[in-house]
Amino acid sequence: MRACLCIAIGLWLFSAVAMSESPVKWRTLDGAPPLVIAHRGASGYRPEHTLESYLLAIEQGADFIEPDLVATKDGHLIARHEPMLDTTTDVGSRPAFAARRSTRDLDGTQVTAFFASDFTLAEIKSLRAVQSNPARSKEYDGRFQIPTFDEILELAKRESVARGRIIGVYPETKHPAYHLALELPLEDRLLDALRRHGLDRAGGPVFIQSFESANLQYLRPKTKLPLVQLLDDGALVYDTAGTRVIEVKIPQYRDDRGGTVPRQFSDVAEYATAIGPWKRQILRDVQQDTLLQTTVIEQAHEAGLKVHTYTFRSEPATLAKQYANDPVNEYQQFYALGIDAVFSDFPDVAVGARSRLAR
């Protein structure tokens, strides 16, 4: 099995192998086709962060599956979008856990919820996932378990061998400063899991992402894997024309493990391989008929950073007017701009749009 994986890795260039021979001249930083990252799996079709959602994404051709990671009371990494379990599991309907609801400080905000860190892994495994997006089908509610990070890595390894292509894994450390304060730091647990699966190495099919900079700076000397600085709304400051980035503002949350706070893309490039901006930081909504194009991609590429943007969805309410209710139009515009990767809830649509451009 290891030999098969090594051969596949040698063939794989962080892109769909079939597309690597395409005559299309991609405007990505390295000239390779843009990656399709299954955002929480194929979360447009299945409850997010379940093995079933990840498997469907793989079947649909995603290059990477993306688990968000939080810690349980007994220190296991599980896949949930937030430390809170309320909207993505059936915990609220379980009388046995009613007393677990509590109020915690989450990055300076008081939040009352059921927190994963108050549950053991065994208790988490008794819960079932539900669809958190009210615009999507609830038909799969209550059917799927909450997976551990190890289970996700096993799935990716198994499917890579079965399909003859490498399935990458793109974990996000969720609220790392919050977990650090709970004495449940995520970073070394993450690296330990990757090492158990032979993935913490140069060229491993893994990106590690975070909205915080301190934990990425902490990780930088500990791993050769690429790191991605996610950018929340408000993290980029633009010039008076609203198109060129003049400053980067990464929130800091009482985590002294980092180095100098980054202020420019060049600072981010000291520890990260890519940035992960919201798509409306690249094409901005300025309340006009069309979105305002910025120079985010060009500036990042000049700094040696790839650009992986989030989040692409197919529901008409999520699309700008200029796309005429067709999500393919949105993907193709971003692909034409030179985006290096897209996070999508509907990986089949993202892959299809990429394939159309490769013809």
C-alpha positions as CSV (number, residue, x, y, z in Angstrom):
1,M,0.0,0.0,0.0
2,R,2.8,2.4,0.8
3,A,4.4,1.8,-2.5
4,C,1.2,2.5,-4.3
5,L,0.8,5.8,-2.4
6,C,4.4,6.9,-3.2
7,I,3.8,6.3,-6.9
8,A,0.6,8.3,-6.8
9,I,2.2,11.1,-4.9
10,G,4.9,11.3,-7.5
11,L,2.3,11.7,-10.2
12,W,0.2,14.2,-8.2
13,L,1.0,17.9,-8.4
14,F,-1.7,19.1,-6.0
15,S,-4.1,19.0,-8.9
16,A,-6.4,16.7,-10.8
17,V,-4.0,14.4,-12.8
18,A,-6.2,14.3,-15.8
19,M,-6.2,18.1,-16.0
20,S,-2.4,18.5,-15.8
21,E,-2.1,17.8,-19.5
22,S,-4.7,20.4,-20.4
23,P,-3.6,23.1,-22.9
24,V,-5.3,25.8,-20.7
25,K,-2.8,28.3,-19.4
26,W,-3.9,28.8,-15.8
27,R,-3.0,32.0,-14.1
28,T,-2.4,30.4,-10.7
29,L,0.9,31.1,-8.9
30,D,2.5,27.8,-10.1
31,G,0.6,27.4,-13.4
32,A,-1.2,24.3,-12.1
33,P,-5.0,23.9,-12.3
34,P,-6.8,25.4,-9.3
35,L,-7.6,23.0,-6.5
36,V,-11.2,22.1,-5.4
37,I,-11.4,21.9,-1.6
38,A,-14.6,20.2,-0.3
39,H,-15.7,22.7,2.4
40,R,-16.7,20.5,5.3
41,G,-17.1,17.7,2.8
42,A,-19.9,17.9,0.2
43,S,-21.8,19.9,2.8
44,G,-24.4,21.1,0.3
45,Y,-25.7,17.6,0.1
46,R,-25.0,15.9,3.4
47,P,-24.7,17.1,7.0
48,E,-21.3,18.8,7.3
49,H,-18.2,17.2,8.8
50,T,-19.4,13.6,8.5
51,L,-17.6,10.7,6.9
52,E,-20.5,10.5,4.5
53,S,-20.1,14.1,3.5
54,Y,-16.4,13.6,2.9
55,L,-16.9,10.4,1.0
56,L,-19.4,12.1,-1.3
57,A,-17.0,14.9,-1.9
58,I,-14.3,12.4,-2.9
59,E,-16.8,10.7,-5.3
60,Q,-17.5,14.1,-6.8
61,G,-13.8,14.6,-7.6
62,A,-12.6,17.0,-4.9
63,D,-8.9,17.3,-4.6
64,F,-9.0,18.0,-0.8
65,I,-11.5,17.4,2.0
66,E,-11.6,20.0,4.7
67,P,-12.2,19.1,8.4
68,D,-12.5,21.8,11.0
69,L,-11.0,20.5,14.2
70,V,-12.0,21.1,17.9
71,A,-11.0,19.1,21.0
72,T,-13.1,16.9,23.3
73,K,-12.8,16.9,27.1
74,D,-10.5,14.0,26.9
75,G,-8.2,15.5,24.3
76,H,-9.4,13.9,21.0
77,L,-9.7,15.9,17.8
78,I,-13.1,15.8,16.2
79,A,-14.6,17.5,13.1
80,R,-17.0,20.3,13.9
81,H,-17.3,23.8,12.5
82,E,-17.2,25.4,15.9
83,P,-16.5,24.3,19.5
84,M,-20.3,24.6,20.0
85,L,-22.4,21.5,19.1
86,D,-25.9,23.1,19.1
87,T,-26.6,23.7,15.4
88,T,-24.7,20.7,13.9
89,T,-25.7,17.9,16.2
90,D,-28.8,16.6,18.0
91,V,-27.4,17.4,21.4
92,G,-30.2,19.7,22.3
93,S,-32.7,16.8,22.1
94,R,-30.7,14.6,24.5
95,P,-32.1,15.1,28.1
96,A,-29.0,13.3,29.5
97,F,-26.9,16.2,28.4
98,A,-29.2,19.1,29.3
99,A,-27.0,20.2,32.2
100,R,-23.9,20.5,29.9
101,R,-25.1,23.8,28.5
102,S,-22.7,26.5,29.7
103,T,-21.4,30.0,29.1
104,R,-17.8,30.5,28.0
105,D,-15.6,33.3,26.7
106,L,-15.0,32.6,23.0
107,D,-12.5,35.1,21.6
108,G,-13.8,37.9,23.8
109,T,-17.5,37.1,23.3
110,Q,-19.7,35.4,25.9
111,V,-21.3,32.4,24.3
112,T,-23.9,30.0,25.9
113,A,-24.0,26.6,24.2
114,F,-23.1,22.9,24.4
115,F,-19.3,22.9,24.0
116,A,-17.4,19.9,22.7
117,S,-14.8,20.4,25.4
118,D,-17.4,19.4,28.0
119,F,-18.0,16.0,26.3
120,T,-15.8,12.9,26.2
121,L,-15.2,11.3,22.8
122,A,-17.5,8.4,23.9
123,E,-20.3,10.9,24.6
124,I,-19.6,12.7,21.3
125,K,-20.0,9.4,19.5
126,S,-23.5,9.0,20.9
127,L,-24.6,12.2,19.1
128,R,-25.7,12.4,15.5
129,A,-25.1,15.1,13.0
130,V,-27.8,17.4,11.6
131,Q,-28.0,19.8,8.7
132,S,-27.3,23.3,10.1
133,N,-28.3,25.2,6.9
134,P,-32.1,25.9,6.8
135,A,-32.0,26.1,3.0
136,R,-30.8,22.5,2.7
137,S,-32.4,19.1,3.0
138,K,-32.9,17.6,6.5
139,E,-33.4,14.1,5.2
140,Y,-30.1,12.9,6.5
141,D,-30.5,14.3,10.0
142,G,-29.8,11.9,12.8
143,R,-28.1,9.3,10.6
144,F,-24.4,10.0,10.8
145,Q,-21.8,10.1,13.6
146,I,-19.3,12.8,14.4
147,P,-15.9,11.6,13.1
148,T,-12.5,11.9,14.7
149,F,-9.6,13.4,12.8
150,D,-8.0,9.9,12.7
151,E,-11.1,8.5,11.1
152,I,-11.0,11.2,8.4
153,L,-7.3,10.5,7.7
154,E,-8.1,6.8,7.4
155,L,-10.9,7.6,4.9
156,A,-8.6,9.7,2.8
157,K,-5.9,7.0,2.8
158,R,-8.3,4.3,1.9
159,E,-10.0,6.2,-0.9
160,S,-6.7,7.3,-2.3
161,V,-5.7,3.7,-2.7
162,A,-9.1,2.6,-4.1
163,R,-9.3,5.4,-6.6
164,G,-5.7,5.6,-7.7
165,R,-5.3,9.3,-6.9
166,I,-4.3,11.2,-3.7
167,I,-7.1,12.7,-1.7
168,G,-5.6,15.6,0.2
169,V,-6.7,16.7,3.7
170,Y,-7.0,20.4,4.6
171,P,-7.6,20.7,8.4
172,E,-8.4,23.9,10.1
173,T,-7.5,24.6,13.8
174,K,-10.7,26.2,15.1
175,H,-10.3,28.9,17.7
176,P,-6.8,27.9,18.7
177,A,-6.3,30.5,21.5
178,Y,-9.6,29.4,23.1
179,H,-8.4,25.8,23.1
180,L,-5.0,26.8,24.5
181,A,-6.7,28.6,27.4
182,L,-8.6,25.3,28.1
183,E,-5.3,23.4,28.2
184,L,-6.5,21.5,25.1
185,P,-4.1,23.0,22.5
186,L,-4.8,21.7,19.0
187,E,-1.5,22.1,17.2
188,D,0.6,19.2,18.6
189,R,-2.4,16.9,18.6
190,L,-2.8,17.7,14.9
191,L,0.8,17.0,14.1
192,D,0.8,13.8,16.1
193,A,-2.2,12.5,14.2
194,L,-0.6,13.4,10.8
195,R,2.6,11.6,11.9
196,R,0.7,8.5,12.8
197,H,-0.6,8.4,9.3
198,G,2.8,9.3,7.7
199,L,1.6,12.7,6.5
200,D,3.7,15.2,8.4
201,R,6.5,15.5,5.8
202,A,7.6,17.7,3.0
203,G,5.2,17.2,0.0
204,G,2.5,15.6,2.1
205,P,-1.0,16.2,0.7
206,V,-2.0,18.4,3.6
207,F,-2.6,22.1,4.2
208,I,-3.0,23.4,7.7
209,Q,-5.2,26.5,8.1
210,S,-6.1,29.0,10.8
211,F,-7.8,32.4,11.1
212,E,-5.2,33.2,13.8
213,S,-1.6,33.9,13.1
214,A,0.1,33.0,16.4
215,N,-0.6,29.3,16.2
216,L,0.5,29.2,12.6
217,Q,3.8,30.9,13.6
218,Y,4.1,28.4,16.4
219,L,3.6,25.6,13.9
220,R,6.1,26.9,11.3
221,P,9.3,25.5,12.8
222,K,7.5,22.2,13.8
223,T,6.4,21.0,10.3
224,K,7.3,21.2,6.7
225,L,3.7,21.2,5.6
226,P,2.2,24.3,4.0
227,L,0.3,26.6,6.3
228,V,-2.6,28.9,5.2
229,Q,-3.5,32.2,6.8
230,L,-7.3,32.5,6.6
231,L,-8.6,36.1,6.4
232,D,-12.0,36.9,8.0
233,D,-14.1,39.9,6.9
234,G,-12.3,43.0,8.0
235,A,-8.8,41.5,7.9
236,L,-7.9,43.4,4.8
237,V,-7.6,47.2,4.6
238,Y,-7.9,48.8,1.1
239,D,-6.8,52.0,-0.5
240,T,-9.3,54.8,-1.2
241,A,-10.3,53.2,-4.5
242,G,-11.2,50.1,-2.5
243,T,-9.1,47.8,-4.8
244,R,-5.6,47.6,-3.5
245,V,-4.7,46.1,-0.1
246,I,-2.6,48.4,2.1
247,E,-2.7,46.5,5.4
248,V,-3.4,43.1,6.8
249,K,-5.1,42.9,10.3
250,I,-5.2,39.5,11.9
251,P,-7.1,39.3,15.2
252,Q,-4.9,38.4,18.2
253,Y,-6.5,36.5,21.1
254,R,-4.1,36.2,24.1
255,D,-1.8,33.6,22.4
256,D,1.9,34.5,23.0
257,R,3.2,31.6,20.9
258,G,3.5,33.7,17.8
259,G,6.1,36.1,16.6
260,T,5.7,39.5,15.1
261,V,2.1,40.3,14.2
262,P,1.7,40.4,10.4
263,R,0.8,43.7,8.8
264,Q,1.5,43.0,5.1
265,F,1.3,40.0,2.7
266,S,5.1,39.9,2.9
267,D,4.9,39.3,6.6
268,V,2.4,36.5,6.2
269,A,4.7,34.9,3.6
270,E,7.3,34.5,6.4
271,Y,5.3,31.6,7.8
272,A,2.5,30.7,5.4
273,T,2.3,29.3,1.9
274,A,-1.1,30.7,1.1
275,I,-3.8,33.1,2.2
276,G,-7.5,32.2,2.5
277,P,-9.6,35.3,2.0
278,W,-13.4,35.5,1.8
279,K,-14.3,35.7,-1.9
280,R,-15.9,39.1,-1.3
281,Q,-12.5,40.4,-0.3
282,I,-11.4,39.6,-3.9
283,L,-14.5,40.7,-5.7
284,R,-16.1,43.2,-3.4
285,D,-19.8,43.9,-3.0
286,V,-20.1,47.7,-3.2
287,Q,-23.8,47.7,-3.8
288,Q,-23.5,48.1,-7.6
289,D,-24.7,45.8,-10.4
290,T,-21.3,44.2,-10.6
291,L,-18.7,43.3,-8.0
292,L,-15.6,45.5,-7.6
293,Q,-12.4,43.6,-8.7
294,T,-9.4,44.1,-6.3
295,T,-5.7,43.3,-6.7
296,V,-5.7,40.7,-3.8
297,I,-4.7,37.8,-6.1
298,E,-2.0,39.8,-7.9
299,Q,-0.6,41.2,-4.6
300,A,-0.5,37.8,-2.9
301,H,1.2,36.2,-5.9
302,E,3.8,39.0,-5.9
303,A,4.5,38.1,-2.2
304,G,4.9,34.4,-3.2
305,L,1.5,33.4,-1.6
306,K,-1.1,31.3,-3.2
307,V,-4.8,32.3,-2.8
308,H,-7.4,29.8,-1.6
309,T,-10.8,31.5,-1.4
310,Y,-14.0,30.6,0.5
311,T,-16.9,29.8,0.3
312,F,-18.7,28.8,-2.9
313,R,-22.3,27.7,-2.7
314,S,-25.0,27.0,-5.3
315,E,-28.1,28.4,-3.7
316,P,-29.3,31.5,-5.7
317,A,-29.5,33.6,-2.5
318,T,-25.7,33.2,-2.1
319,L,-24.8,34.4,-5.7
320,A,-24.2,37.9,-6.8
321,K,-26.6,39.4,-9.4
322,Q,-24.0,39.3,-12.2
323,Y,-23.9,35.4,-12.1
324,A,-27.6,35.2,-13.2
325,N,-28.3,32.4,-10.7
326,D,-25.7,30.1,-12.2
327,P,-22.9,29.1,-9.8
328,V,-20.7,28.0,-12.7
329,N,-20.4,31.6,-13.8
330,E,-18.9,32.5,-10.4
331,Y,-16.4,29.7,-10.4
332,Q,-15.2,30.5,-13.9
333,Q,-14.7,34.1,-13.1
334,F,-12.5,33.3,-10.2
335,Y,-10.6,30.6,-12.2
336,A,-10.0,33.2,-14.9
337,L,-8.6,35.6,-12.3
338,G,-5.9,33.2,-11.3
339,I,-7.3,31.8,-8.0
340,D,-5.2,28.9,-6.8
341,A,-8.0,27.0,-5.0
342,V,-11.7,27.3,-4.0
343,F,-13.5,26.0,-1.0
344,S,-16.9,24.7,-2.1
345,D,-20.0,23.2,-0.4
346,F,-20.8,21.7,-3.9
347,P,-17.5,20.1,-5.1
348,D,-19.1,18.5,-8.1
349,V,-20.1,22.0,-9.4
350,A,-16.6,23.4,-8.8
351,V,-15.0,20.4,-10.5
352,G,-17.4,20.7,-13.4
353,A,-16.7,24.4,-13.9
354,R,-13.0,23.7,-13.9
355,S,-13.3,21.0,-16.4
356,R,-15.2,23.2,-18.8
357,L,-12.4,25.7,-18.9
358,A,-9.9,22.9,-19.4
359,R,-11.5,21.7,-22.6
